[in-house]
Amino acid sequence: MGHQHYNGLKTAALFGVLWAVLLALGTVIGNGRLIWVFALVGVLTTAYSYWNSDKIAIRAMHAQPVSELEQPAMYRIVRELSTAARQPMPRLYVSPTAAPNAFATGRNPRNAAVCCTDGILALLDERELRGVLGHELMHVYNRDILTSSVAAAVAGVITSIAQMMLIFGGGNDRDRGGNPLAALAMAILAPLAAMLVQLAVSRTREYDADEDGARLTGDPLALASALRKLELGTQVRPLPQDRELVDVSHLMIANPFRGGGVGRIFATHPPMPDRIARLQRMAGLPPA
């Protein structure tokens, strides 16, 4: 599926910013001696999260596998869309929560899982559900799990190094020309830069999945209608901000937590009105 927003280039540039911050930290702390330790930890964490991404997210949402007899509409829609995309059919799960949401996870199309909550199945009609499932399948087909795992791991390494700088005072003694103010500035700014880049990558993925999912279903207005309902539904019935749920929230089609003001700036998802407007333009309609 093609993109019109050059998001591959944008993502590469964002990763470049992450690694630039990482290298800058390496020049400030320990003369770069410890950077490889943190990098190794980040790589190992990425590998574990990537390989077990489906199990981690499904466990956090207490989701259970469902049969075609239990969820005939989900099976019918996903089978049709997977066939159209010439991809294997993922495993299907349902999470027993009233908060309306859905997510897809898995390291590749052959090890993918798609999960809907009880809330979203009750909220959407079948046409809207098809739009949502098309969006989720495209996350798998676009290999978004790898992108988000790498972004999260590198951001985590940067944040950990910056926190260590705050604790140990920058890692360089004064005789070697260490600059405590520079170390302090990096310790404060580096985690912020890492977080902003990670969030930008996550938002990029959502725009891509909206566009590609709408192409897969051939019905961008169905997804727009679903997003409109989800915007209200997730505010009325948000998920609790437990640690496990926060860690997997970037996988979901809508921000599952209630928030506003500054919280919107640091949200992992683009604003719903922007997503809906893009889908309306795809359908040849002016934004509402």
N, C-alpha and C positions, 0 to 999 in steps of 0.2 A: 504494500500500500504506500502511495506517495504522500509526502507532507508538503504543505504550502508555506510553512513557517520556518524552514531551514533549521529545524530543531536539532538535527544531528550536529550541525556546526555549532549551534548555541551550547549544546551539552558538552561538546569537546572544549569549548572556550571556558565553560564554567569549571570543568575538571582542571583546566590549566590554572585557573585562579586558586583552586584548592591546593594544588601541588606547589604553586608559587609561595603561598602562605606557609606550607609545610617546610619548604627550603629556607624561607626567611627565619622561621623558628629554629631551624638547625644551625644557623649562623649565630644565634643569640645564646642558645643553651648548650653548655658542655662542649663548645667548639665542634658541634656536630657529631660527637661520639655516641650519643644515645639515640640519635634519630632512627637508626636501623633497628633498634630494639622495639621502639614504638611502631615502626613500619611493619615489622614482622608480626607483632600482635594484631595490627590492623588487618594484615593479609589473612592470618589464621581466623580471625573473627569473621571476615568477609566470607571465607570459604565455608565455614560452619553455617552461617546464616543463609548463604545462597543454597547450599546443598539441602538444608532442612527447612527452607522457607515455607513450604506448604504445611509441614507439621506444626511449626511455630504459630502461624496465623490461625490455623484451624483449632489448635488447642486453646489459644487465647480467647476465641469466640465460642468455645464449648460446642463446636459444630459437630454434626453427626452425618454420616453418609446416608443418602436417600435412594430408594429404588424408583424405577419408572412407574410402578404402581402407586407410589406415594406422591410423586411429583410429575405427572404426565406432561404438563405444560413446559416445565423446565427442560425435561428430556427432549421433547419435540423441538423446541426452539434451538437448544444447543446442538443437537444432532444436525439440524438443517444448516445452521451457520458453520459448524465445523466442516461439513461436507462441502459447502460453498467455498470455504477457504482452503480446502484440500489439506486439512489438518486432522490429527487424531482427536477423538472426543475426550474431553477431560473428565475427571471424577466430579460428581456433584454432591454438594453438602448443603444442609440447612442449619442455621444457628437459631436456637430457641430464645430469641430476644425480640422485644417489641420495637426496638430502635430500627428504623428502616435503613438498610444499607446492603451493599454487596461488594465482594472483592474476588479477585483471581490471584492465584499464586502458583509457584512451581518454577523450577529452574529451566524448563523447556516444555514445548507442547506435549511431549510424551509423558511428562511427569507433572502435569498441571492439575489444578483443582479450582473449581468455581463454587462460591458459596453465596447464598442469599439468606437474609434473616427472615424470620417469620413476619416481621414488620413490613419489609418491602414487598413480600408476596401478597400481603393483605392490602397494601396501599395502591399498587399499580395494577392496571389492566394488562391483558396479554400483549398488546401491541407495545406498551411502554416497557414491559418486562423484556421484550425482545430487544428493544433499544439498549437497555442496561446490559444485557448479556452479551450483545455485540461489542459494547465498550470493554467489558471485562475480558472477553476472549482476545481482543487486540492487545491488551497489556501482555498477555502471554506470547502472542505471535511477534510482538515488537521487542521481545527480550527485555522488558522493563525491569524485571526482578534483578537481573545482573547490574543494570545501571544504578538502581536505588541501593543495592548492597554495597557497591564500590563507593558511592557518594557517602553513605552512612559510615562506612569504615574509615575513609580518609578524614571525614569530619570528626570522627571519634578520636583518631590519633592526634589531630591538631588540638582538640579540646583537652585531651589528657596531658599533652606536653605543656600547654599554656597553664593548666592547673598546677603542674609540678613547678613551673617557673614561679608562680605566686608563692608556693610553699617554701621553696628552697632559695628564693631570692635571685633567680636568673641563671644560676649554674656557673657563672664566670666570676672569679675573684677580681678585686679591683686592680691587683698588680698586673693582671693580664689585659687590662683595658676594658673590663666588663662595664656595661652601662646599665645600672639598675633601673633607670627610668625607661630605657628602651625595652628592657625585659618586662617591666610592668605594663607598658603600652601594648606589647605583643600579647601578653597574657590576657589582657582585657579584650583586645580587638580580634585576635585570632579565632576564638570560639564564635564570636559574632559573625565574622566573615564565613567561617565554615558552615554555620547554621543557615545563613542567607543563601549560600550557593546550593546547599542540600535542598532547601525549600524551592529554589528556582528550578532545579532539576525535576523535582516532584511535580511542580506546576506544568512544566514542559510536557511531561509524560501524560498528564491528564488531557491537555489540549490535543495531543496526538491521538490518544485513545478515543476521544470524542469524535474526531474527524474520521479516523479509520473505521471505527465502529459504525458510524453513520453510513459510510460507503459500503460496508459489509452487509448491513441490513437494507440499504437503499431507502431509509426512512429517517432522515435527520430530525424531523419534527416529533417523532415518537420519543427519541432520547431527550429532546428539549422539554417535552411535556413531563417526562419522568423526572428530570432535574428540577423542574419547577415544583413538583410535589415533594421531592426529597428536601429541597431547601426549607420548606415549612416543617416537614415531618421530623427532620433531624433536630430542629430547634425545640419542637414540642416534646420529643422523646429522645434526648441525647444519651449517649453511652456514658457511664461513669469514667472518670479520668484515672483509671487504674494503670499501673506501670505497664503491664502486659498489653493492655489495649492501646495505650499511647504508642508503644513500639510498633504496632501493626496498623495504626490509623492511616498512614500514608497509602496503604494498599486499597482503601475503600473508595467507592465512587463519589461519596460526599463526606465532608468533614463531619465526623460523628459526635463532636463535642460542641456544646453551646459556647459561643464566644462573640466578642465584639470589640470595638475600639482598637487598642494596640494589638490585641490577640489576633485580629484579622490580618495584620501585617505579617505575622509569623505563622499564618495558617499554611498547611501543606497543600491545600487545594486552591485553584484559582477561584475568583468570585463567581458565584452561580450566574448572575446576570451576564457576565462576559461570555461564559460558556454557552448560555442559551442564545445570545445574540449571534455568535459564530455559527451555531447550528441553523439558525433562521436564515442567515446569509447563504449557507450551503443549499437551503431549500428554495432560494430565490425570493425570500420574503424580507421586507425591511424590518429592522429590530423593533420590538414592541415598545 
